Amino acid sequence: MKKIRITQVRSQIGRPLKQKRTITALGIKKLNNPIEVEATPQILGMVEKVRHLLKIEEI
C-alpha cells in the first residue's frame, strides 16, 4: 500500500468536537509534527473530513 505523510498545520481550537476526535484518531499529537500512515480507505476518509487543518504528502 501507499503511505502518506500527514502534518497538522492549523489549530483545532474552536473546531467541532467531531473534528478534534478525528485528528486524535489519526494519531496526530502536536501541530507541525508529521506522521506516516498507510493510505487505506478509512484513513483517507478521515483525512478528507479535516483536510482544511492538514498538509498531506504522498511518500
C-alpha positions in Angstrom: 0.0 0.0 0.0 1.0 3.6 -0.5 1.9 5.7 2.5 1.1 9.3 3.2 2.6 11.9 5.5 0.1 13.9 7.4 1.0 17.2 9.2 -1.4 19.3 11.1 -0.8 22.9 10.1 -3.8 24.7 11.6 -5.0 24.5 15.2 -8.0 22.5 16.3 -9.1 25.2 18.9 -12.6 26.3 18.2 -13.3 23.3 15.9 -16.3 21.0 16.5 -15.7 18.0 18.8 -16.1 15.5 15.9 -13.1 17.1 14.0 -11.0 17.1 17.2 -11.6 13.4 17.7 -10.8 12.7 14.0 -7.4 14.4 14.4 -6.8 12.4 17.6 -7.9 9.1 15.8 -5.4 9.8 13.1 -2.6 9.8 15.7 -1.7 13.4 15.4 -0.4 14.7 18.8 1.1 18.1 18.0 1.0 20.9 15.5 3.6 20.6 12.7 4.6 17.1 13.8 4.3 14.8 10.8 3.1 11.2 11.0 3.3 8.5 8.3 0.3 6.2 7.8 -0.8 3.7 5.1 -3.3 5.2 2.7 -6.3 2.9 3.5 -9.9 4.0 2.5 -10.6 4.5 6.2 -7.6 6.8 6.7 -8.3 8.7 3.5 -11.9 9.3 4.6 -10.8 10.7 7.9 -8.2 12.9 6.2 -10.9 14.3 3.8 -13.1 15.4 6.8 -10.3 17.6 8.3 -8.4 18.4 5.1 -8.6 22.1 5.9 -6.4 21.6 9.0 -3.8 19.3 7.4 -1.0 19.1 4.9 -0.9 15.8 3.0 2.0 14.4 1.1 2.4 11.1 -0.7 5.5 9.1 0.0 
